[in-house]
Amino acid sequence: MLGAGVVSSLGLFWTMRGWEQNEMDEHARDLAHEQVEKLQVSVLRSMEVLYSVASLHASEGRLARRQCHR
């Protein structure tokens, strides 16, 4: 039969393991959320550039290379 010390140690081990797993899961969620936000900002910036070029093209018609560069 297992002693009280062994049972206590196993209980503490499983409790600590659960806490550590929860902490790692939370950290992974935070990192994923941060990366999603960065990607959204990048896509929005690219869309702004595309809309600007489309508006310029709509107002000017044909675009010269220097107009795009500007």
Rosetta blueprint (number, residue, H / E / L):
1 M L
2 L L
3 G L
4 A H
5 G H
6 V H
7 V H
8 S H
9 S H
10 L H
11 G H
12 L H
13 F H
14 W H
15 T H
16 M H
17 R H
18 G H
19 W H
20 E H
21 Q H
22 N H
23 E H
24 M H
25 D H
26 E H
27 H H
28 A H
29 R H
30 D H
31 L H
32 A H
33 H H
34 E H
35 Q H
36 V H
37 E H
38 K H
39 L H
40 Q H
41 V H
42 S H
43 V H
44 L H
45 R H
46 S H
47 M H
48 E H
49 V H
50 L H
51 Y H
52 S H
53 V H
54 A H
55 S H
56 L H
57 H H
58 A H
59 S H
60 E H
61 G L
62 R L
63 L L
64 A L
65 R H
66 R H
67 Q H
68 C H
69 H H
70 R L
